[in-house]
Amino acid sequence: MNALTSPARDDSAQRLDHLAELSERLLAMARSRGASQAEVSCSEDFGLSVNVRMGEVETVESTQDRAIGVTVYFGQRKGSASTGDLREESLAATVEQACAIARYTEDDPAAGLADPQRMARDFPDLGGWHPWQLDADAAVDLALACEAAGRDADVRVRNSDGASVSSSHGLSVYANSHGFVGRERGTHHSISCALIAGTGEGMQRDGWYSTALARERQTLAFYMGVGQLDLLTRRLLHHGRSAQTPFALIENGSRPEQRVVSGTLEELPRLAATHGIQSPALLIVGEVAGLAPKLQWFGQHIDGRAQQLAA
């Protein structure tokens, strides 16, 4: 399954350059065919998703999409066409089709590009690019661990609607005949699980999900996972998390009897067992968990790192 994977290196800057160059070529084609204004959008999207249920793999899906859209204006007559084919003849045919539509459509007083002075000039980095080198086997392992943690959390959990893990990233360029060229790249990662619990003849379904995670330095939250701390720790270490990653394990959160145990990932199972942490408990793994000693506002806090230094 490892053939289904994200790109091995981050070549997003080069791919955005390629899309920008392609956009400029398409604008030149539109101008050569008599268009008074034109705009082009080019995008690429890649994704991997897996679904498991009751400890078995149900689906593994890899996606790769490309879209090119061309809009031309002849005065206030507008025409649009699109393609996903990068062959030169297909690009030329797409521009020609957009021009043909514009030549034979009605004038639209609202058609046309925004004024040049309204075009953006500054493009701040909004921090939306966090590629995850996730292969299918690692995604399956993570989904299975997520479902197993939920199923083992309580004897009343009798069934599962499954767990899923997905990771995607996209690149896009928009350019127009005013000289504007805008580039954008973004990533999206998610993990979710839905379980079915019951007593007697009554049953209840509920789910949990986390989205928009950055694989590097991400913060993970596991609810009702105390029974699977050994497995969770092994899986996180196996898939690249540092043994020194901070964690905070919160028992009876927000209640008067709240307890928080914090430490490093490699010490998680031992510290939880030593201090007898029981469900309900919330596990936070990531750099933010290192703030637990500073942000403690009530309840008992047990700092495993401080204990280790004292020993």
Secondary structure, 3 states (H helix, E strand, C coil): CCCCECCCCCCHHHHHHHHHHHHHHHHHHHHHCCCCEEEEEEEEEEEEEEEEECCEEEEEEEEEEEEEEEEEEECCEEEEEEECCCCHHHHHHHHHHHHHHHHCCCCCCCCCCCCHHHCCCCCCCCCCCCCCCCEHHHHHHHHHHHHHHHHCCCCCEEEEEEEEEEEEEEEEEEEECCCCEEEEEEEEEEEEEEEEEEECCEEEEEEEEEECCCCCCCCEEEECCHHHHHHHHHHHHHCCCCCCCEEEEEECCCCCCCEEEEEEHHHHHHHHHHCCCCCCEEEEECHHHHHHHHHCCCCEEEEHHHHHHHC
